Amino acid sequence: MLTRRTALSLLASAPSILHAQRKPGDKPNLLFIWTDQQRADTMAAYGNTRFHVPTMNRLASESIVFDRAYVTQPVCTPSRSSVMTGLWPHTNGCVHNNIRLTTEAKTLPEVLQDANYRTGYFGKWHLGDEVFPQRGFEEWAAIEDGIYQSYYSEGRDKTARSAYHHFLVRQGYTPDSKSGFSRKSVTKLPIEHSKPSFLAQEASRFIMKHRAEPWLLYINFLEPHTPFGSALDDLHTEEEARLPDNFDKVPDGGDCAWYEKRRQGFHQPKTEGFDMSKREGWQRASRNYAGLCSLVDQALARILWALESSGQAENTIIVYTSDHGEMMGSHGLLTKSVMYEESIRIPYLIRVPFKHQKPMRVTNPVSHIDTIPTMLDLLGRKDCCGQQGESLTGYFTGKRKPSDVFIEWNTSGSNGEDGGPSARTVITPDGYKLVLHDKDKHILFHRAKDPLELANLYSRPEHAAKTRELRSKITNWQKSNKDKLELPV
């Protein structure tokens, strides 16, 4: 395992590498760090000073903080397909979980096409063929096995295991299932053998190894995704990890039938290992969730230490975000897959030191669809096209005008995380949110006046004109992006 001590020894024994240290002005690196299921209000920049995440808080204090950042679809595969390609889920085909990303949809390394860059992807992928290097990434360190094996492409070795699996075997652990180490089993491991710590080790190794050349490194933590459990379960008190102010509250005017079905399903004695029929079960889950955020934070500290110690921090773009949020009791719901704020809004930080960009806040709503155009812009490639988003750098300089954000939901027809009716959502800079379902009740919130989303205004006559205006925005967006979902008039 690469520790601070061994890293210092490596640096001390490699003077030629030290002399080859890259400087600001060289081709910049990209360190893209994202989590799975982390809601925005888990760090101080978004109002939470109670969670023990000092590294996230420090990074935010040095970054551009996007106050209102949203995913393209609030579930894993569709969301990460947009982050990796700059295309909407309905465009790239990843409309629900466990769909393999097509070769026509290009990732950042494939679009950039710069042979000078070393590239790595470490962590959860969830876009097909989980443990196999692909899509322009030279180095690959997977952490997931389990169900993903059944979705491998024809001809792939279904007995192949992740890098994390082999790491645990080297530590003397025995898999608890035929498909490897279950997610539940690894929640009982000590911090140094957790998935975040393993990814910190691999990321630090990559950063040290390639310190004399430009690189792109994506690190995707599974945490704080379910199962909610780790060595840090008791790090936070109930007050530090208290339940949200809209805990178990259903909006006046109601929400859609599918949300109610999910709500009833979560309030069972045995949900994710907790007794969710009682408030105490939700509180225990919330404390464990906070602990998972801290588990990521300690790994983030090690990664940033390697970056700073190797002399590359001032020439490295750092992005921190998540693939979707987590309800954690808001409106009586758990996990994601709904259009409530806690599910669709995520942390989004960008640090660009070599541009002499001062820390700032962007209060306008932004979308993950803009991620690839923004990365290409910051990497100096302004001639690349084919993405459906727009660079966010205009917000850094004040040249980009506020714009609406759109979110989609494409059902697989199942009753799980990909079930329910299909939907299209618009969020406006002035705080309105309209959710239109193809086969369920519609929802309208005015978040500027109702931040907890406790009043569904859709059926109120005094909001009819606003509803028509927002519906028109969704219709125009569908036409512009060749979205064929039919919504009722």
Secondary structure, DSSP 8 states (H G I E B T S, - for coil): ---HHHHHHHHHT-HHHHHT---TTS--EEEEEEESS--STTSGGGT--SS--HHHHHHHHTSEEEEEEE-SSSSHHHHHHHHHHSS-HHHHS--STT----TTS--HHHHH--TT-EEEEEE---SSSTTS--TT-SEEE----GGGGGG--TT--TT---HHHHHHHHTT---SBTTBS-HHHHTTS-GGGSHHHHHHHHHHHHHHHTTTS-EEEEEE--TTSSS---TTTTSS-TTTT---TTBT---BT---HHHHHHHHHHSSSSBTTB-TTSHHHHHHHHHHHHHHHHHHHHHHHHHHHHHHHTT-GGGEEEEEEES----TTBTT--SS-SSSHHHHEE-EEEE-GGGT---EEEEEEEEGGGHHHHHHHHTT--S----SS--THHHHHT-S----EEEEE---S-SSTT-S--EEEEE-TTSEEEEEESSS--EEEETTT-TT--B--TT-GGGHHHHHHHHHHHHHHHHHTT-------
